[in-house]
Amino acid sequence: MHLFKKTRVVFKDNRVIEGLVLKCDLHMNTVVTKSIEYRLNKHSQKWEKRLIGLCIIRGNSIATISLI
C-alpha cells in the first residue's frame, strides 16, 4: 500500500500543482512534495510547466483537490 498518493491541486486562480501530498490539516493547508506547477500564460495562451519540489499551499487558495 502506498502512503502518499499522486494528487492534483487546482487553485482559485486556475493554476494547477501535481505532486505527492505529505500532510493536510483541518483548514486544508497542504504540503506537497515532488510538485510540478502548470499555469496558463496570459500572452501566448499556452500552459507553462515549472518544477517546484516541496511546497506549502495555504488552504484558502485551493479550489479543488483530486487524486490522479
N, C-alpha and C positions, 0 to 999 in steps of 0.2 A: 504494500500500500504506500502511495506517495504522500508525504506530509504536506508538501507545497503544491498548489495547483496553478497552472498557467491561467492567467486572468487578463481580461480587458477592462480598463477603467476609462470611461468616457466623461470628460469634463463638461461643465455648463457652457464653455466657450468652444466646444466641438473638438478640442484636442483629444487624442487617444494615447493611452500608455498601456503597453502589453508587457507582462512580466510575471514573476512568481510572488504571490502575496506571502509575506512573513508574519504580519500582525495586523489586526484591525480592532478598534475599540468601539465603545457604545456610540461615540459621535461620528463614526465611520472614518476617523483618521486612519490612514492606511500606510503601511510600509511595504514597498515593492522592491525586489531585487532583480537583477538581470533585465532591467527595463529598457524598452525602446519607445520613444515618443514619435507619434505621427501627427503632423499638423498641416493644414491647408494653407499654401502660400497665397496671400491676397492678390498679388500681382499676376502670377502665372496660372493660378487656379490648379496647381498640381500639389499632390501630397509630398511632404518632405519627411524623411526618416532621420532620427537622431538617436544615437546610443547614449543612454543616461547611466545605467548601472543601478546603484541604490538610490531610491528617492522616497521622501516622506510627503504624503499627499494630505492636505487638510480636508476634512470631511465635508465642509460646506461648499466646496468647489466641485464635488463629484455629482454627476447626473445619474450614471448607472455603473454597476459592476457586474460583469458576467464571466463565467467560465468558458474557455475556448479549448 
